[in-house]
Amino acid sequence: MPPMEQRTFHRTGRSASVVGLGTWQLGADWGEVGEPEALAVLTRAVEAGVTFLDTADVYGDGRSERLIGAFLRERPDAGLTVATKMGRRVEQAPENYTLDNFRAWTDRSRENLGVDRLDLVQLHCPPTPVFASDEVFDGLDTLVAEGRIAAYGVSVETCEQALTAIARPGTASVQIILNPFRVKPLERVLPAALEAGVAIIARVPLASGLLSGRYTEDTVFGADDHRTYNRKGEAFDQGETFSGVDFATGVEAAAAFGELAPEGATPSATALRWIIQQPGVTTVIPGARTPEQALANARAAELPPLSEATLSAIAALYDERIRPQVHDRW
């Protein structure tokens, strides 16, 4: 495989592969993934050119971080940037976002990952008032000054949260749901990030697998899979599961999306290619439960840009099938 394109986090100077790896699947909430399989996923992704890994302290209550830490010990010269997230292991109340808690949370992540300094720490979809708190961002600046973290960013649910964070001078990155079934960030968030030099990390790129085109209305997911227990936002924000799209609607729309894939490209690769070519996107972080999925995701970076005709058809599909359900919510 040719070297993967790298894009720069302008406020940190670090670079990341345009296709990274999300590791929620390696922690929990997607069905069980054993440790050997998880390490095999990481190995295949890195061999395919991935240099950016995204995790969180809440994925398997630290399991994902610890697996990545084990991998880093085996591959200390892999040149990886590891982004983690903090804040979801406590009650989601703004008063819990304090410097003392930040220190404790990042100390735990440093131990899990086996590093002295974390490359990038993101607030993990905190309550909306947190984004407007000077005290919170002063605390994050203190973590940088103390050497606990190299940089910080935020993971958000809504475009308004993203815009508030982009206006903060210390915000290095914004992680946001972006895919052909969630296009609202294209309107204001990506242009604002591009102008400010804030990196955009695109998550939920396949709408929890919908855009792979593999599911039917009869598909059943495991009881420990969020695609079973969070379809209506029972456990966390509904937008994290199938991008907030009703499953039946999503299955039908995904079938139509698959018909728009260029010759020789899978629906999944087409969705990733769509994200990659949006101005302002730094990296996209599809998850993978198998090494084969990790390799297929990485190879999406090799696809040529989608044609204007394909982009227009995808936009029309969104407007017709998806927009009424999600556009005004996030």
C-alpha positions as CSV (number, residue, x, y, z in Angstrom):
1,M,0.0,0.0,0.0
2,P,1.2,3.5,-0.7
3,P,1.8,5.8,2.3
4,M,-1.4,7.2,3.6
5,E,-2.1,11.0,3.3
6,Q,-1.3,12.8,6.5
7,R,-3.0,16.0,7.6
8,T,-1.9,18.5,10.2
9,F,-3.4,19.5,13.6
10,H,-2.5,23.1,13.0
11,R,-2.6,24.2,16.7
12,T,-0.2,21.4,17.8
13,G,1.9,20.8,14.7
14,R,1.3,17.0,14.9
15,S,-0.1,15.1,11.9
16,A,-2.5,12.3,11.6
17,S,-3.4,9.8,8.9
18,V,-6.5,10.9,7.0
19,V,-8.1,7.6,8.1
20,G,-7.5,6.8,11.7
21,L,-9.0,4.1,14.0
22,G,-11.7,4.5,16.5
23,T,-11.4,2.0,19.3
24,W,-14.8,2.1,21.1
25,Q,-15.3,-1.4,19.6
26,L,-12.2,-2.6,21.4
27,G,-13.6,-1.6,24.8
28,A,-17.3,-2.3,25.0
29,D,-20.8,-1.7,23.7
30,W,-20.3,-3.4,20.3
31,G,-20.2,-7.0,21.5
32,E,-17.2,-8.8,22.9
33,V,-13.8,-8.4,21.1
34,G,-11.1,-10.6,22.7
35,E,-7.7,-9.2,23.5
36,P,-5.8,-11.1,20.7
37,E,-8.4,-9.9,18.2
38,A,-8.1,-6.3,19.5
39,L,-4.4,-6.3,19.2
40,A,-4.7,-7.8,15.7
41,V,-7.0,-5.0,14.7
42,L,-4.5,-2.4,15.9
43,T,-1.6,-4.2,14.1
44,R,-3.4,-4.3,10.8
45,A,-4.5,-0.7,11.0
46,V,-1.0,0.5,11.7
47,E,0.5,-1.7,9.0
48,A,-2.1,-0.1,6.6
49,G,-0.8,3.4,7.4
50,V,-3.0,4.5,10.3
51,T,-1.1,6.8,12.6
52,F,-4.1,8.2,14.7
53,L,-5.9,6.2,17.3
54,D,-8.9,7.5,19.2
55,T,-10.0,6.0,22.5
56,A,-11.6,7.1,25.8
57,D,-11.3,6.3,29.5
58,V,-14.9,5.1,29.5
59,Y,-14.5,2.5,26.7
60,G,-14.7,-0.7,28.7
61,D,-13.9,1.4,31.8
62,G,-10.3,1.7,30.5
63,R,-10.0,-1.6,28.6
64,S,-9.5,0.2,25.3
65,E,-6.8,2.4,26.7
66,R,-5.0,-0.5,28.3
67,L,-5.1,-2.5,25.1
68,I,-3.6,0.4,23.2
69,G,-1.0,0.7,26.0
70,A,0.0,-2.9,25.5
71,F,0.2,-2.3,21.7
72,L,2.4,0.8,22.3
73,R,4.8,-1.3,24.4
74,E,5.2,-3.7,21.5
75,R,5.5,-1.0,18.9
76,P,7.2,2.0,20.6
77,D,8.5,3.4,17.3
78,A,5.2,3.3,15.4
79,G,4.9,7.1,15.4
80,L,1.3,7.1,16.6
81,T,-0.8,9.9,18.0
82,V,-3.2,8.6,20.6
83,A,-6.2,10.7,21.5
84,T,-8.3,9.8,24.5
85,K,-11.3,11.4,26.1
86,M,-12.4,12.1,29.7
87,G,-15.5,13.0,31.6
88,R,-18.0,10.3,31.0
89,R,-17.2,8.1,34.0
90,V,-19.0,10.5,36.4
91,E,-22.5,12.0,36.6
92,Q,-22.9,14.5,33.8
93,A,-23.1,17.6,35.8
94,P,-21.1,20.7,34.9
95,E,-19.7,21.0,38.5
96,N,-17.8,17.8,38.0
97,Y,-15.6,19.3,35.3
98,T,-12.9,20.6,37.7
99,L,-9.1,20.8,37.6
100,D,-8.8,18.2,40.4
101,N,-10.9,15.8,38.5
102,F,-9.0,16.5,35.3
103,R,-5.8,15.7,37.0
104,A,-7.2,12.4,38.4
105,W,-8.8,11.4,35.1
106,T,-5.7,12.1,33.0
107,D,-3.4,10.4,35.6
108,R,-5.6,7.3,35.2
109,S,-5.4,7.5,31.4
110,R,-1.6,8.0,31.5
111,E,-1.3,4.8,33.6
112,N,-3.6,2.9,31.3
113,L,-1.7,3.9,28.2
114,G,1.7,3.7,29.8
115,V,2.8,7.2,28.9
116,D,4.0,10.2,30.8
117,R,2.2,12.7,28.7
118,L,-1.0,12.2,26.7
119,D,-0.9,13.4,23.1
120,L,-4.5,14.7,23.0
121,V,-7.2,14.7,25.6
122,Q,-10.8,15.6,24.6
123,L,-13.7,16.5,26.8
124,H,-16.1,13.6,26.1
125,C,-19.4,15.2,25.1
126,P,-19.9,17.1,28.3
127,P,-23.0,19.1,29.3
128,T,-23.5,22.2,27.2
129,P,-22.6,24.7,30.0
130,V,-19.1,23.2,30.2
131,F,-18.2,24.7,26.8
132,A,-18.9,28.2,28.0
133,S,-16.9,27.8,31.2
134,D,-13.6,29.8,31.5
135,E,-12.7,27.8,34.5
136,V,-12.9,24.5,32.5
137,F,-10.6,25.8,29.8
138,D,-8.2,27.4,32.3
139,G,-8.0,23.9,33.8
140,L,-7.2,22.3,30.5
141,D,-4.5,24.9,29.9
142,T,-3.1,24.0,33.3
143,L,-2.9,20.4,32.3
144,V,-0.8,21.4,29.3
145,A,1.4,23.6,31.5
146,E,1.9,20.8,34.0
147,G,3.0,18.4,31.2
148,R,0.2,15.9,31.8
149,I,-1.1,16.5,28.2
150,A,0.3,17.9,25.0
151,A,-3.0,19.3,23.8
152,Y,-6.7,19.3,24.3
153,G,-9.9,19.2,22.3
154,V,-13.5,18.5,22.7
155,S,-16.0,15.9,21.5
156,V,-19.4,17.3,20.8
157,E,-23.0,16.3,20.1
158,T,-24.2,19.5,18.5
159,C,-22.9,22.1,16.0
160,E,-23.5,24.9,18.5
161,Q,-21.2,23.2,21.0
162,A,-18.6,22.8,18.3
163,L,-18.7,26.5,17.4
164,T,-18.3,27.5,21.0
165,A,-15.3,25.3,21.4
166,I,-13.7,26.5,18.2
167,A,-13.7,30.0,19.5
168,R,-11.5,29.0,22.4
169,P,-7.8,29.8,21.5
170,G,-6.5,26.6,23.1
171,T,-8.8,24.1,21.4
172,A,-6.7,21.9,19.2
173,S,-9.5,19.7,17.8
174,V,-13.2,19.1,17.6
175,Q,-14.6,15.6,17.3
176,I,-18.1,15.6,15.7
177,I,-20.4,13.1,14.0
178,L,-20.0,13.6,10.3
179,N,-21.2,11.2,7.5
180,P,-23.5,11.3,4.5
181,F,-26.4,10.9,6.9
182,R,-25.2,13.7,9.2
183,V,-24.2,16.7,7.1
184,K,-25.1,19.7,9.2
185,P,-21.5,20.3,10.3
186,L,-20.7,21.2,6.7
187,E,-22.7,24.4,7.0
188,R,-20.8,26.3,9.7
189,V,-18.6,24.0,11.8
190,L,-16.1,22.9,9.2
191,P,-15.6,26.4,7.7
192,A,-15.1,27.9,11.2
193,A,-12.6,25.2,12.1
194,L,-10.7,25.6,8.9
195,E,-10.5,29.4,9.4
196,A,-9.4,29.0,13.1
197,G,-6.9,26.2,12.4
198,V,-8.8,23.7,14.6
199,A,-8.6,20.0,13.5
200,I,-11.8,18.2,12.8
201,I,-12.0,14.5,13.8
202,A,-15.0,12.9,12.1
203,R,-16.6,10.2,14.2
204,V,-19.5,7.7,13.6
205,P,-18.5,7.8,9.9
206,L,-20.6,4.8,8.9
207,A,-23.7,5.7,11.0
208,S,-23.0,2.8,13.4
209,G,-22.6,0.5,10.4
210,L,-25.7,1.5,8.5
211,L,-23.7,2.9,5.6
212,S,-22.0,-0.4,5.1
213,G,-25.3,-1.6,3.6
214,R,-25.0,-4.9,5.4
215,Y,-28.1,-4.6,7.5
216,T,-31.8,-5.3,6.9
217,E,-34.8,-4.5,9.0
218,D,-34.5,-8.0,10.5
219,T,-30.9,-7.6,11.6
220,V,-30.5,-8.3,15.3
221,F,-27.6,-7.0,17.4
222,G,-26.4,-8.4,20.7
223,A,-27.9,-7.3,24.0
224,D,-24.6,-5.7,24.9
225,D,-24.5,-3.7,21.7
226,H,-25.6,0.0,21.8
227,R,-27.4,-0.6,18.5
228,T,-29.8,-2.6,20.6
229,Y,-30.1,-0.7,23.8
230,N,-29.7,3.0,22.7
231,R,-31.8,3.3,19.6
232,K,-34.0,6.0,21.3
233,G,-31.2,7.5,23.5
234,E,-31.9,5.3,26.5
235,A,-28.2,5.2,27.6
236,F,-26.6,8.2,26.0
237,D,-27.3,10.7,23.2
238,Q,-29.5,9.1,20.5
239,G,-27.4,10.7,17.8
240,E,-24.5,8.3,18.7
241,T,-26.5,5.3,17.5
242,F,-27.2,5.2,13.7
243,S,-26.5,8.9,13.7
244,G,-30.0,9.4,15.3
245,V,-31.8,8.0,12.2
246,D,-34.7,5.6,12.7
247,F,-33.3,2.1,12.0
248,A,-35.9,1.2,9.3
249,T,-35.5,4.5,7.6
250,G,-31.7,4.1,7.8
251,V,-31.7,0.6,6.2
252,E,-33.8,1.8,3.3
253,A,-31.6,4.9,2.8
254,A,-28.4,2.9,3.1
255,A,-29.6,0.6,0.3
256,A,-30.1,3.6,-1.9
257,F,-26.7,5.0,-0.8
258,G,-25.0,1.7,-1.8
259,E,-26.3,2.2,-5.4
260,L,-24.4,5.4,-5.6
261,A,-21.0,3.9,-4.8
262,P,-18.6,4.2,-7.7
263,E,-17.6,1.0,-9.6
264,G,-15.3,-1.1,-7.5
265,A,-15.9,0.8,-4.3
266,T,-17.9,-0.6,-1.3
267,P,-20.6,1.6,0.3
268,S,-18.4,1.8,3.4
269,A,-15.4,3.1,1.5
270,T,-17.6,5.5,-0.4
271,A,-18.9,7.0,2.8
272,L,-15.4,7.4,4.2
273,R,-14.2,8.9,0.9
274,W,-17.1,11.4,1.1
275,I,-15.9,12.5,4.6
276,I,-12.2,12.7,3.6
277,Q,-12.9,15.1,0.8
278,Q,-14.9,17.6,2.9
279,P,-12.8,20.8,3.3
280,G,-11.7,21.1,6.9
281,V,-11.7,17.4,7.9
282,T,-8.4,16.3,9.4
283,T,-9.0,12.6,10.1
284,V,-11.9,10.2,10.1
285,I,-12.1,7.5,12.8
286,P,-14.0,4.4,11.7
287,G,-14.0,1.6,14.2
288,A,-13.2,-2.0,13.4
289,R,-13.9,-5.3,15.2
290,T,-11.7,-7.4,12.8
291,P,-8.4,-6.9,11.1
292,E,-10.1,-7.2,7.7
293,Q,-12.4,-4.3,8.6
294,A,-9.4,-2.2,9.7
295,L,-7.6,-2.8,6.4
296,A,-10.7,-2.1,4.3
297,N,-11.3,1.2,6.1
298,A,-7.7,2.3,5.6
299,R,-7.9,1.5,1.9
300,A,-10.7,4.1,1.5
301,A,-7.9,6.7,1.6
302,E,-6.7,5.4,-1.8
303,L,-10.0,6.0,-3.6
304,P,-10.2,8.9,-6.0
305,P,-12.4,11.8,-5.0
306,L,-16.1,11.3,-5.6
307,S,-17.5,13.0,-8.7
308,E,-19.7,16.0,-8.5
309,A,-22.6,13.9,-9.8
310,T,-22.1,11.4,-7.0
311,L,-21.9,14.2,-4.4
312,S,-25.1,15.7,-5.7
313,A,-26.9,12.4,-5.6
314,I,-25.8,11.8,-2.0
315,A,-27.0,15.3,-1.1
316,A,-30.3,14.6,-2.7
317,L,-30.7,11.3,-0.9
318,Y,-30.0,13.1,2.4
319,D,-32.5,15.8,1.7
320,E,-35.2,13.3,0.8
321,R,-34.7,10.5,3.3
322,I,-32.7,11.8,6.3
323,R,-32.8,15.5,6.8
324,P,-36.3,15.6,8.4
325,Q,-35.2,13.3,11.2
326,V,-31.8,14.7,12.2
327,H,-30.9,18.1,10.7
328,D,-32.6,20.3,13.3
329,R,-31.6,18.2,16.3
330,W,-27.8,18.3,16.3
